[in-house]
Amino acid sequence: MFQQKKDWETRENAFAAFSMGPLTDFWRQREEDEFTGVGEIPVRFVRFHDKKNDRVIVVCPGRIESYIKYAELAYDLFHLGFDVLIIDHRGQGLSGRLLSDTHRGHVDNFSDYVDDLAAFWQQEVEPGPWRKRYILAHSMGGAISTLFLQRHAHQCDAIALTAPMYGIVMRFPDWMVRHILDWAEGHQRIREGYAIGTGRWRALPFAMNVLTHSRQRYRRNLRFMPMNRACAWAVRPITGCGKVFLPVSRCWLASAMTTRQRS
């Protein structure tokens, strides 16, 4: 643990050497696989396993992300004594698409993400040899994981959420938002199109990005994406999201308040 902390403190200044050396060597040890999700869509995932590890962390990435982006995180978790499994949600990363435009991360029903995760858990996580099973989820992966645990509360020992996508900031009343989404669902061109203000992915200069303060990591991500054309960033059409996130956030807030009152 001490050595790992020391590595974190010095890594940024020598990130290029770390990326081309230890991180690349670690990434070559990965095991990539897939399972069949809802509607016969292939869902890809990657695993890092050591027989001496008795704990596993399942990483659920956010929208427009792939497990390729999480190489450094997997490296750190693995060297802290965890096995690591990372899923590429349908329409994202290396997983299958429903539309011919691979930049559109379309999904027929948001619950398909949850059903995929449930199948993944049943096939790959639950039968495993681990004593403890954890979830680490980011953004849209947080919403997916939350819905999964609402169905299967006892499957996971603990969950950590970073910026969970529990809502979309829209300065309109709920009833108006729902009316707009219901209307959009009835028009295929709008339903399967890009969300307002988005479009096909294109690389931005580092100074314009809002995702990271690390120039080295940003460059690495941009370098890896052209090498994995099938992993093109997939922008999620918005119509199915709004109907899910508000109920999810309200359910968890209500649960949190109940827990607080009991304590």
Buried (B, 14 or more C-beta within 10 A) or exposed (E): EEEEEEBEEEBEEEBEEBBEEBBEEBBEEBEEEBBEBBBEBBBBBBBBBEEEBEBBBBBBBBBBBBBBBBBBBBBBBBBEEBBBBBBBBBBBBBBBBBBEBBBBBBBBEBBBBBBBBBBBBEEBBEEEEBEEBBBBBBBBBBBBBBBBBEEBEEBBEEBEBEEBBBBEEBEEEEEEBBEBBEEBEEEEEBBBBBBEEBEEBEEEEBEEBEEEEBEBBBBBBEEBBEEEEEBBBBBBBBBBBBBBBBEBBEBBEEEEEEEEEEE
